[in-house]
Amino acid sequence: MIVIMLLLILLICGWLATLIGMPGNWLMLAAISAFTYWALPEHGAGTWGYTISAAVLALIGEVVEFGASAAGLAKGGSKRGAALAMIGAIIGSLVGAALGLPIPVIGSVIGIVLCSAFGAMLGAVLGEVWKGKKLGLSVAIGRAAFWGRLIGTGAKLICSSIILILGISLIVSTWAG
């Protein structure tokens, strides 16, 4: 029972970590893998499908996020702009979490995602202007960072939500079995 509760806590923490831009999908994958390996040896190969599915989803989320972020750099973004976009996204997600608190759950999720994208945009614009680029080009790069962050976070959250459902279904199948 304690192991199942620990898995559920790690799954929820992983989903929340993904929401704020941390590698939560990998935490969820590690938790499902460890649970399958140590807690379910008697179930055999049947439970490894959960782990394989979670691994594929985590990889898909990373590929889409990387591709969406690379689109911003393709607009002519610099490493400085990319670094500040990442910092801006993290700060934005924390601000969004605080701003969304009055509306339970959904408010925080929307606040985190949108403010993270705006933070990425502001960070990219600041980084590009600091690098010496003209404001118009910096804003275009910032817009690409906004959309890249929004699309990347959305894709990772979809994958993370499916991994969460997989983990919960693993728990249910274990409990029922």
ZAMI-317044 format. One line per field, with one value per residue: x, y, z of N, C-alpha, C in turn; residue in one letter. Coordinates in Angstrom, 1 decimal. Layout:
# residues N
n_east <- X | ...
n_north <- Y | ...
n_up <- Z | ...
ca_east <- X | ...
ca_north <- Y | ...
ca_up <- Z | ...
c_east <- X | ...
c_north <- Y | ...
c_up <- Z | ...
rest <- a | ...
***
This chain:
# residues 177
n_east <- 0.8 | 1.9 | 3.9 | 2.3 | 1.0 | 3.3 | 4.1 | 1.8 | 2.1 | 4.6 | 3.9 | 2.0 | 3.6 | 5.4 | 3.8 | 3.1 | 5.6 | 6.3 | 4.4 | 5.5 | 7.7 | 9.9 | 11.7 | 9.5 | 8.1 | 10.1 | 10.6 | 8.2 | 8.3 | 10.5 | 9.5 | 7.3 | 8.8 | 10.5 | 8.5 | 7.3 | 9.5 | 10.4 | 8.1 | 6.3 | 7.2 | 6.0 | 4.0 | 5.1 | 6.0 | 3.8 | 3.2 | 5.2 | 4.5 | 3.3 | 5.5 | 7.0 | 5.2 | 5.0 | 7.7 | 7.9 | 6.0 | 7.2 | 9.4 | 8.3 | 7.1 | 9.5 | 10.7 | 8.9 | 8.8 | 11.5 | 11.6 | 9.8 | 11.0 | 13.3 | 12.4 | 12.1 | 14.8 | 15.5 | 14.5 | 16.4 | 17.5 | 19.6 | 22.1 | 22.1 | 19.6 | 18.0 | 18.8 | 17.9 | 15.2 | 14.5 | 15.0 | 13.1 | 10.8 | 10.6 | 10.4 | 8.1 | 6.3 | 6.2 | 5.1 | 2.7 | 1.5 | 1.0 | -0.7 | -2.9 | -4.0 | -6.5 | -8.5 | -9.4 | -7.3 | -7.6 | -7.2 | -4.6 | -3.2 | -3.7 | -2.7 | 0.0 | 0.9 | 0.4 | 1.7 | 4.3 | 4.9 | 4.7 | 6.8 | 8.9 | 8.9 | 9.4 | 11.9 | 13.4 | 13.2 | 14.5 | 17.0 | 17.9 | 17.8 | 19.7 | 21.9 | 22.3 | 20.6 | 18.1 | 15.0 | 12.6 | 13.3 | 14.0 | 11.6 | 10.2 | 11.6 | 11.0 | 8.3 | 8.3 | 9.5 | 7.5 | 5.4 | 6.7 | 7.3 | 4.7 | 3.5 | 5.3 | 5.1 | 2.4 | 2.3 | 4.1 | 2.6 | 0.3 | 1.3 | 2.4 | 0.0 | -1.2 | 0.7 | 0.3 | -2.3 | -1.7 | -0.1 | -1.9 | -3.7 | -2.0 | -1.7 | -4.4 | -4.8 | -3.0 | -3.9 | -6.4 | -5.6
n_north <- -1.2 | 1.3 | 1.6 | 1.9 | 4.3 | 6.0 | 5.8 | 7.1 | 9.6 | 10.4 | 10.4 | 12.5 | 14.6 | 14.6 | 15.3 | 17.9 | 19.1 | 19.0 | 20.8 | 23.2 | 23.4 | 21.7 | 18.5 | 16.5 | 14.4 | 12.5 | 11.9 | 10.7 | 8.5 | 7.1 | 6.5 | 4.8 | 2.8 | 1.8 | 0.9 | -1.1 | -2.8 | -3.5 | -3.7 | -5.3 | -7.9 | -10.4 | -10.1 | -10.3 | -9.9 | -8.5 | -6.1 | -4.4 | -3.0 | -0.7 | 0.8 | 1.0 | 2.4 | 4.8 | 5.6 | 6.1 | 8.1 | 10.2 | 10.6 | 11.6 | 13.9 | 15.4 | 15.6 | 17.1 | 19.4 | 20.3 | 20.7 | 22.8 | 24.8 | 25.1 | 26.3 | 28.9 | 29.7 | 29.4 | 31.6 | 33.4 | 33.7 | 34.1 | 32.5 | 33.7 | 35.0 | 32.7 | 31.5 | 33.5 | 33.4 | 30.9 | 31.3 | 33.3 | 31.9 | 30.1 | 31.9 | 33.2 | 31.0 | 30.6 | 33.0 | 32.9 | 30.7 | 31.8 | 33.9 | 32.5 | 31.2 | 32.1 | 30.9 | 27.7 | 24.9 | 24.8 | 27.6 | 28.0 | 26.2 | 27.3 | 29.8 | 29.3 | 28.1 | 30.1 | 32.4 | 31.4 | 31.2 | 33.9 | 34.9 | 33.6 | 34.9 | 37.6 | 37.3 | 36.4 | 38.6 | 40.6 | 39.4 | 39.4 | 42.1 | 43.0 | 41.7 | 43.3 | 43.4 | 44.8 | 46.2 | 45.4 | 42.9 | 41.5 | 41.4 | 39.7 | 37.4 | 37.0 | 36.5 | 34.1 | 32.6 | 32.7 | 31.2 | 28.8 | 28.0 | 27.8 | 25.8 | 23.7 | 23.3 | 22.6 | 20.2 | 18.6 | 18.6 | 17.2 | 14.7 | 14.2 | 14.1 | 11.8 | 9.9 | 10.1 | 9.0 | 6.5 | 5.6 | 5.6 | 3.7 | 1.5 | 1.3 | 0.7 | -1.7 | -3.3 | -3.2 | -4.4 | -6.8
n_up <- 0.0 | 0.8 | -1.2 | -3.4 | -2.8 | -2.8 | -5.5 | -6.7 | -5.6 | -6.7 | -9.4 | -9.5 | -8.6 | -10.7 | -12.9 | -12.1 | -12.1 | -14.8 | -15.7 | -14.8 | -16.3 | -15.8 | -15.9 | -15.6 | -16.9 | -17.1 | -14.5 | -13.8 | -15.6 | -14.5 | -12.0 | -12.6 | -13.9 | -11.8 | -10.0 | -11.5 | -11.8 | -9.2 | -7.5 | -8.8 | -9.7 | -10.0 | -11.8 | -14.3 | -17.8 | -18.7 | -17.4 | -18.2 | -20.5 | -19.7 | -18.9 | -21.2 | -22.9 | -21.4 | -21.7 | -24.5 | -24.7 | -23.1 | -24.6 | -27.0 | -26.1 | -25.4 | -28.0 | -29.4 | -27.9 | -28.1 | -30.9 | -31.2 | -29.7 | -31.1 | -33.4 | -32.7 | -32.5 | -35.1 | -36.2 | -36.0 | -33.5 | -30.7 | -28.5 | -26.1 | -26.1 | -26.1 | -23.6 | -21.8 | -22.5 | -21.5 | -18.7 | -18.3 | -18.9 | -16.8 | -14.5 | -15.3 | -15.2 | -12.5 | -11.6 | -12.9 | -11.6 | -9.1 | -9.8 | -10.8 | -8.7 | -7.3 | -8.8 | -8.6 | -9.4 | -12.4 | -13.0 | -12.1 | -13.8 | -16.3 | -15.9 | -15.4 | -17.8 | -19.8 | -18.7 | -18.6 | -21.3 | -22.0 | -20.4 | -21.6 | -24.0 | -23.3 | -22.1 | -24.3 | -26.1 | -24.5 | -24.3 | -27.0 | -27.6 | -25.8 | -26.9 | -29.1 | -31.3 | -33.5 | -32.4 | -33.7 | -34.9 | -32.7 | -31.3 | -33.1 | -32.8 | -30.1 | -30.3 | -31.6 | -29.7 | -27.7 | -29.0 | -29.4 | -26.8 | -25.8 | -27.5 | -27.1 | -24.3 | -24.2 | -25.7 | -24.1 | -21.7 | -22.5 | -23.1 | -20.6 | -19.1 | -20.2 | -19.4 | -16.7 | -16.5 | -17.5 | -15.4 | -13.2 | -14.1 | -14.1 | -11.3 | -10.6 | -12.0 | -10.7 | -8.1 | -8.4 | -9.3
ca_east <- 0.0 | 2.8 | 4.5 | 1.3 | 0.9 | 4.5 | 4.0 | 0.8 | 2.7 | 5.6 | 3.2 | 1.4 | 4.7 | 6.0 | 2.9 | 3.3 | 7.0 | 6.2 | 3.7 | 6.4 | 8.9 | 10.9 | 11.6 | 8.5 | 7.8 | 11.1 | 10.3 | 7.0 | 8.8 | 11.4 | 8.6 | 6.6 | 9.8 | 10.9 | 7.4 | 7.1 | 10.6 | 10.5 | 6.9 | 5.5 | 7.9 | 5.1 | 3.1 | 5.9 | 6.1 | 2.5 | 3.2 | 6.2 | 3.9 | 3.1 | 6.8 | 7.4 | 4.3 | 5.5 | 9.0 | 7.6 | 5.3 | 8.1 | 10.3 | 7.5 | 7.0 | 10.8 | 11.0 | 8.0 | 9.3 | 12.7 | 11.3 | 9.1 | 12.0 | 14.3 | 11.7 | 12.5 | 16.2 | 15.5 | 14.1 | 17.6 | 17.7 | 21.0 | 22.2 | 21.7 | 18.2 | 17.5 | 19.0 | 17.0 | 13.8 | 14.3 | 14.8 | 11.8 | 9.7 | 10.5 | 9.9 | 6.7 | 5.4 | 5.9 | 4.1 | 1.4 | 0.9 | 0.5 | -1.9 | -4.0 | -4.5 | -7.9 | -9.4 | -8.8 | -6.7 | -7.6 | -6.6 | -3.1 | -2.7 | -3.7 | -1.7 | 1.4 | 1.2 | 0.4 | 2.7 | 5.5 | 5.1 | 5.0 | 8.1 | 9.9 | 8.9 | 10.1 | 13.3 | 14.0 | 13.3 | 15.5 | 18.3 | 18.2 | 18.1 | 21.0 | 22.9 | 22.5 | 19.7 | 17.0 | 13.8 | 11.6 | 13.8 | 14.0 | 10.2 | 9.8 | 12.2 | 10.3 | 7.0 | 8.6 | 9.8 | 6.2 | 4.6 | 7.5 | 7.0 | 3.3 | 3.3 | 6.2 | 4.5 | 1.2 | 2.6 | 4.6 | 1.5 | -0.6 | 2.1 | 2.4 | -1.3 | -1.4 | 1.6 | -0.4 | -3.4 | -1.1 | 0.4 | -3.0 | -4.3 | -1.1 | -2.1 | -5.7 | -4.7 | -2.2 | -4.8 | -7.5 | -5.0
ca_north <- 0.0 | 2.4 | 1.7 | 2.4 | 5.7 | 6.6 | 5.9 | 8.1 | 11.0 | 10.7 | 10.7 | 13.8 | 15.6 | 14.6 | 16.1 | 19.3 | 19.5 | 19.2 | 22.0 | 24.4 | 23.3 | 20.8 | 17.2 | 15.7 | 13.2 | 11.5 | 11.4 | 9.7 | 7.3 | 6.5 | 5.9 | 3.6 | 1.7 | 1.3 | 0.2 | -2.3 | -3.7 | -3.9 | -4.1 | -6.2 | -9.0 | -11.5 | -9.9 | -10.6 | -8.9 | -7.8 | -4.7 | -3.6 | -2.2 | 0.6 | 1.5 | 1.3 | 3.4 | 6.0 | 6.1 | 6.6 | 9.4 | 11.1 | 11.0 | 12.4 | 15.3 | 16.1 | 15.9 | 18.2 | 20.6 | 20.7 | 21.2 | 24.1 | 25.7 | 25.3 | 27.2 | 30.3 | 29.9 | 29.5 | 33.0 | 34.2 | 33.9 | 33.9 | 31.6 | 34.6 | 35.1 | 31.4 | 31.3 | 34.4 | 32.9 | 29.8 | 31.8 | 34.0 | 30.9 | 29.6 | 32.9 | 33.3 | 29.9 | 30.8 | 34.1 | 32.4 | 29.8 | 32.7 | 34.6 | 31.6 | 30.6 | 32.3 | 29.9 | 26.4 | 24.0 | 25.3 | 28.9 | 27.8 | 25.6 | 28.3 | 30.9 | 28.8 | 27.9 | 31.4 | 33.3 | 30.8 | 31.6 | 35.4 | 35.0 | 33.2 | 36.0 | 38.7 | 36.9 | 36.3 | 40.0 | 41.2 | 38.8 | 39.8 | 43.5 | 43.1 | 41.2 | 44.4 | 43.3 | 45.8 | 45.8 | 44.6 | 41.5 | 40.9 | 41.1 | 38.6 | 36.2 | 36.8 | 35.9 | 32.7 | 31.9 | 32.5 | 30.1 | 27.6 | 27.6 | 27.4 | 24.5 | 22.7 | 23.0 | 21.9 | 18.8 | 17.9 | 18.4 | 16.2 | 13.5 | 14.0 | 13.7 | 10.4 | 9.1 | 10.0 | 8.1 | 5.1 | 5.2 | 5.3 | 2.5 | 0.5 | 1.1 | 0.1 | -3.1 | -4.0 | -3.3 | -5.3 | -8.1
ca_up <- 0.0 | 0.8 | -2.5 | -4.4 | -2.5 | -3.2 | -6.9 | -7.0 | -5.2 | -7.7 | -10.6 | -9.4 | -8.6 | -12.1 | -13.7 | -11.7 | -12.5 | -16.2 | -15.9 | -14.6 | -17.2 | -15.3 | -16.5 | -14.8 | -17.6 | -16.8 | -13.1 | -13.9 | -16.2 | -13.5 | -10.9 | -13.2 | -14.1 | -10.5 | -9.5 | -12.3 | -11.6 | -7.8 | -6.8 | -9.6 | -10.4 | -10.2 | -13.0 | -15.5 | -18.9 | -19.0 | -16.9 | -18.8 | -21.5 | -19.1 | -18.9 | -22.6 | -23.3 | -20.8 | -22.3 | -25.8 | -24.5 | -22.6 | -25.7 | -28.0 | -25.5 | -25.6 | -29.4 | -29.9 | -27.2 | -28.8 | -32.2 | -31.0 | -29.2 | -32.2 | -34.3 | -32.2 | -32.9 | -36.6 | -36.6 | -35.8 | -32.1 | -30.2 | -27.3 | -25.0 | -26.1 | -25.7 | -22.2 | -21.1 | -22.7 | -20.5 | -17.4 | -18.3 | -18.8 | -15.4 | -13.7 | -15.7 | -14.7 | -11.0 | -11.5 | -13.4 | -10.6 | -8.1 | -10.3 | -11.1 | -7.4 | -7.0 | -9.6 | -8.2 | -10.4 | -13.8 | -13.0 | -11.9 | -15.0 | -17.4 | -15.5 | -15.5 | -19.2 | -20.5 | -18.1 | -19.0 | -22.7 | -22.0 | -19.8 | -22.6 | -25.0 | -22.7 | -22.0 | -25.7 | -26.5 | -23.7 | -24.7 | -28.3 | -27.6 | -25.1 | -27.9 | -30.1 | -32.4 | -33.6 | -31.6 | -34.6 | -35.1 | -31.3 | -31.0 | -33.9 | -32.1 | -28.9 | -30.7 | -31.9 | -28.4 | -27.1 | -29.6 | -29.2 | -25.4 | -25.7 | -28.2 | -26.4 | -23.0 | -24.4 | -26.1 | -22.9 | -20.8 | -23.0 | -22.9 | -19.1 | -18.6 | -20.6 | -18.6 | -15.4 | -16.6 | -17.5 | -14.0 | -12.4 | -14.6 | -13.5 | -9.9 | -10.5 | -12.4 | -9.6 | -6.9 | -8.8 | -9.6
c_east <- 0.9 | 3.5 | 3.6 | 1.1 | 2.1 | 4.5 | 3.0 | 1.4 | 3.7 | 5.0 | 2.6 | 2.5 | 5.4 | 5.1 | 3.0 | 4.6 | 7.0 | 5.4 | 4.5 | 7.7 | 10.0 | 10.7 | 10.7 | 8.2 | 8.8 | 11.0 | 9.2 | 7.5 | 9.6 | 10.5 | 7.9 | 7.6 | 10.2 | 9.7 | 7.2 | 8.2 | 10.6 | 9.2 | 6.0 | 6.2 | 7.0 | 4.2 | 3.8 | 5.9 | 4.9 | 2.5 | 4.3 | 5.7 | 3.6 | 4.4 | 7.2 | 6.5 | 4.7 | 6.8 | 8.7 | 6.9 | 6.3 | 9.1 | 9.6 | 7.4 | 8.3 | 11.0 | 10.1 | 8.5 | 10.6 | 12.5 | 10.7 | 10.1 | 13.0 | 13.7 | 12.0 | 13.9 | 16.3 | 15.2 | 15.3 | 18.0 | 19.1 | 20.9 | 21.7 | 20.2 | 17.5 | 17.6 | 18.0 | 15.5 | 13.5 | 14.1 | 13.5 | 10.7 | 9.5 | 9.9 | 8.4 | 5.8 | 5.2 | 5.0 | 2.7 | 0.7 | 0.3 | -0.8 | -3.1 | -4.6 | -6.0 | -8.9 | -8.8 | -8.4 | -6.5 | -6.9 | -5.1 | -2.5 | -2.6 | -2.7 | -0.3 | 1.8 | 1.3 | 1.5 | 4.1 | 5.8 | 5.4 | 6.4 | 9.2 | 10.0 | 9.7 | 11.6 | 14.0 | 14.2 | 14.5 | 16.9 | 18.8 | 18.6 | 19.5 | 22.1 | 23.1 | 21.6 | 18.6 | 15.8 | 12.8 | 12.0 | 13.7 | 12.5 | 9.7 | 10.4 | 11.4 | 8.9 | 7.2 | 8.8 | 8.4 | 5.5 | 5.4 | 7.2 | 5.6 | 3.0 | 4.1 | 5.6 | 3.2 | 1.4 | 3.1 | 3.5 | 0.5 | 0.1 | 2.1 | 1.1 | -1.6 | -0.5 | 0.9 | -1.5 | -2.8 | -0.7 | -0.8 | -3.7 | -3.4 | -1.5 | -3.4 | -5.6 | -3.9 | -3.1 | -5.9 | -6.9 | -4.5
c_north <- 1.3 | 2.7 | 2.3 | 3.9 | 6.5 | 6.8 | 7.0 | 9.5 | 11.4 | 11.1 | 12.1 | 14.9 | 15.7 | 15.5 | 17.6 | 19.9 | 19.8 | 20.5 | 23.3 | 24.4 | 22.5 | 19.4 | 16.2 | 14.4 | 12.1 | 11.0 | 10.4 | 8.4 | 6.5 | 5.8 | 4.7 | 2.5 | 1.0 | 0.4 | -1.1 | -3.3 | -4.3 | -4.4 | -5.1 | -7.3 | -10.2 | -11.3 | -10.1 | -9.5 | -8.1 | -6.3 | -3.8 | -2.7 | -0.8 | 1.5 | 1.9 | 2.4 | 4.8 | 6.5 | 6.7 | 8.0 | 10.5 | 11.6 | 11.9 | 13.8 | 16.0 | 16.5 | 17.1 | 19.5 | 21.2 | 21.3 | 22.6 | 25.1 | 26.0 | 26.2 | 28.6 | 30.6 | 30.1 | 30.9 | 33.9 | 34.5 | 33.5 | 33.0 | 32.5 | 34.7 | 33.8 | 31.1 | 32.2 | 34.0 | 31.8 | 30.3 | 32.6 | 33.1 | 30.4 | 30.6 | 33.2 | 32.3 | 30.1 | 31.9 | 33.7 | 31.5 | 30.7 | 33.4 | 33.8 | 31.0 | 30.9 | 31.4 | 28.5 | 25.6 | 24.6 | 26.7 | 28.8 | 27.2 | 26.6 | 29.4 | 30.5 | 28.7 | 29.2 | 32.3 | 32.7 | 31.2 | 33.1 | 35.6 | 34.6 | 34.3 | 37.2 | 38.5 | 36.9 | 37.8 | 40.7 | 40.7 | 39.3 | 41.3 | 43.7 | 42.6 | 42.3 | 44.3 | 44.4 | 45.2 | 45.0 | 43.1 | 40.8 | 40.5 | 39.8 | 37.3 | 35.9 | 36.1 | 34.4 | 31.9 | 31.7 | 31.3 | 28.8 | 27.1 | 27.1 | 26.0 | 23.4 | 22.3 | 22.2 | 20.5 | 18.0 | 17.6 | 17.3 | 14.8 | 13.1 | 13.5 | 12.2 | 9.5 | 9.0 | 9.0 | 6.6 | 4.7 | 4.8 | 4.0 | 1.3 | 0.2 | 0.3 | -1.4 | -3.9 | -4.2 | -4.4 | -6.7 | -8.7
c_up <- 0.0 | -0.5 | -3.5 | -4.1 | -2.9 | -4.7 | -7.3 | -6.7 | -6.3 | -9.0 | -10.6 | -9.4 | -10.0 | -13.0 | -13.4 | -12.2 | -14.0 | -16.5 | -15.7 | -15.4 | -16.8 | -16.0 | -15.8 | -15.5 | -17.3 | -15.4 | -13.1 | -14.5 | -15.2 | -12.4 | -11.4 | -13.4 | -12.8 | -9.9 | -10.2 | -12.0 | -10.2 | -7.2 | -7.5 | -10.3 | -10.7 | -11.4 | -14.3 | -16.6 | -19.2 | -18.5 | -17.5 | -20.0 | -21.0 | -19.2 | -20.3 | -23.2 | -22.7 | -21.4 | -23.7 | -25.7 | -24.1 | -23.8 | -26.8 | -27.4 | -25.7 | -27.0 | -29.8 | -29.2 | -27.8 | -30.1 | -32.2 | -30.6 | -30.3 | -33.3 | -34.0 | -32.6 | -34.4 | -37.1 | -36.4 | -34.4 | -31.7 | -28.9 | -26.1 | -24.9 | -25.7 | -24.2 | -21.4 | -21.3 | -21.7 | -19.1 | -17.3 | -18.2 | -17.4 | -14.4 | -14.0 | -15.2 | -13.2 | -10.8 | -11.8 | -12.3 | -9.5 | -8.6 | -10.5 | -9.8 | -7.1 | -7.7 | -9.4 | -9.5 | -11.8 | -13.9 | -12.9 | -13.2 | -16.1 | -17.1 | -15.7 | -17.0 | -19.9 | -20.0 | -18.5 | -20.4 | -22.8 | -21.4 | -20.8 | -23.7 | -24.5 | -22.6 | -23.3 | -26.2 | -25.8 | -24.1 | -26.1 | -28.4 | -26.9 | -26.1 | -29.0 | -31.3 | -32.4 | -32.9 | -32.4 | -34.7 | -33.7 | -30.9 | -31.8 | -33.3 | -30.9 | -29.2 | -30.9 | -30.6 | -27.6 | -27.6 | -29.4 | -27.8 | -25.2 | -26.3 | -27.5 | -25.1 | -23.2 | -24.8 | -24.9 | -21.9 | -21.2 | -22.8 | -21.4 | -18.6 | -19.0 | -19.7 | -17.2 | -15.4 | -16.7 | -16.1 | -13.1 | -12.8 | -14.2 | -12.1 | -9.8 | -10.9 | -11.4 | -8.4 | -7.2 | -8.9 | -8.3
rest <- m | i | v | i | m | l | l | l | i | l | l | i | c | g | w | l | a | t | l | i | g | m | p | g | n | w | l | m | l | a | a | i | s | a | f | t | y | w | a | l | p | e | h | g | a | g | t | w | g | y | t | i | s | a | a | v | l | a | l | i | g | e | v | v | e | f | g | a | s | a | a | g | l | a | k | g | g | s | k | r | g | a | a | l | a | m | i | g | a | i | i | g | s | l | v | g | a | a | l | g | l | p | i | p | v | i | g | s | v | i | g | i | v | l | c | s | a | f | g | a | m | l | g | a | v | l | g | e | v | w | k | g | k | k | l | g | l | s | v | a | i | g | r | a | a | f | w | g | r | l | i | g | t | g | a | k | l | i | c | s | s | i | i | l | i | l | g | i | s | l | i | v | s | t | w | a | g
***
